[in-house]
């Protein structure tokens, strides 16, 4: 019987959808006749909810939902073609499935996330997927992890969150679960080090680390 639970973030942890994200942001800004931000400005915010990303990039709060709508429509069309599993992510998922019950906790839309993971042939490894529309308060609030724990009936003391941003780490802390930061995504070691000393190269290294815990 598997007594451990591993929850994974998606973007920057298991998948690389940078091209699709940047292109969809560009389409949204162009649709409303506003200047498209620099790629690096957008990439620094990946992991935040879309509406917050747009407002942080200068969009008025009253218009954020309209921008999100355009973004999502374009993203839906291109996401499969412009998203890949990160190197060693497949190995991480298959190994993790042997030692733990798995879930996804992401600020992406759950429907699109499930579609992507099914397209990549790995969705069957995950017992729960908590996306933006499944919660009132996204990461770093603990609600997404709390919902995953409730759905799985998991013991928080035997649960790990694997993610690439401080939001993943803070969400884990607030939910009372352990965390591992990975460097294959959008945050630097310095950014992660502010919140945790448990930092590894990628998701596979994270799973190997968790496997060693009795």
URBELKA-V657698 format. One line per field, one symbol per residue. ss: DSSP state (H for helix, E for strand, C for the rest). phi: phi as a letter, one per 20 degrees, with the letter a starting at -180 (. if undefined). A space follows every 10 residues. Layout:
ss = ???
phi = ???
This chain:
ss = CCCEEEEECC ECCCEECHHH HHHHHHHHHH HCCCCCCCHH HHHCCCCCCH HHHHHHCCCC HHHHHHHHHH HHHHHHHHCC CCCEECCCHH HHHHHHHHHE EEEEECCCCH HHHHHHHHHC CCHHHEEEEE CHHHCCCCCC CCHHHHHHHH HHCCCHHHEE EEECCHHHHH HHHHHCCEEE EECCCCCCHH HHHCCCCCEE CCHHHHHHHH HCCC
phi = .edeccddfd gnddcddgff fffffgffff gemdffffgf ffffdfofgg ffgfffeoff gfdgffffff gfffggfdff fdccffgmff fffffgfedb edbdcbefff fffffffffe mcfffdebcd dgfecedfge ffggfgffff femeegfddc ddbdcgffff gfgfemdebc edeedddegf ffffdbeecc fbffffffff ffff
